[in-house]
Amino acid sequence: MFFDKNFNLIEHITDDIEVCFKPITRAFFKRYYKPFSDLAGRLNVQIAENGGALIQQTAILDLEDVIHKQFGDDYQTHFNGIISEIERTILVSIASRDKEAIPFSVAKKEKLIDEDDCDLILNTIIFFSCLLLGILPKNDAGLKFLLEQSSIHSTSLSYTEWRKSSATSKTAETTEKKKKTSIPT
């Protein structure tokens, strides 16, 4: 995982798929502060108890549960609103489409990503939405602390520059592997 220079999270989902997630807006954060705060607390407990082993499978379910407890019977409207906003902020790059960045909704509609990948992407992004609450707005000290504590790295490139360099480095790496494994004749 990488944060680019604009605080976008870049995550490789599979060898063919990577996503870029733009942080949620300040207004959206304020609107749903309580559910995000409760979810962050729940995720912190999971991390303390079992290292967060299931977060990538359960974050969306935990969010739905927190929203249901907070809003009761009207929870579905709020839950759908949060999911829609999160999906709006996601760009998907797919190797078979020359790493062109497309909106998450388009990738889903055109079935370029399957349901399991959709769930993995949403679970990852929901988790990091909570994680990023601690460093909003763009707080360099908070980001530096986060980077020192985890397997997340930062890059001075923008997402577009990252995609281009990622494609180049993978091509060079593949070529280099082929050179190393070729048998001289």
Secondary structure, 3 states (H helix, E strand, C coil): CEECCCCCEEEECCCCEEEEECCCCHHHHHHCHHHHHHHHHHHHHHHHHHCCCCHHHHHHHHHHHHHHHHHHHHHHHHHHHHHHHHHHCEEEEEHHHCCCEEEHHHHHHCCCCCHHHHHHHHHHHHHHHHHHHHHCCCCHHHHHHHHHHCCCEECCCCHHHHHHHHHHHHHHHHHHHHHHHCCCC
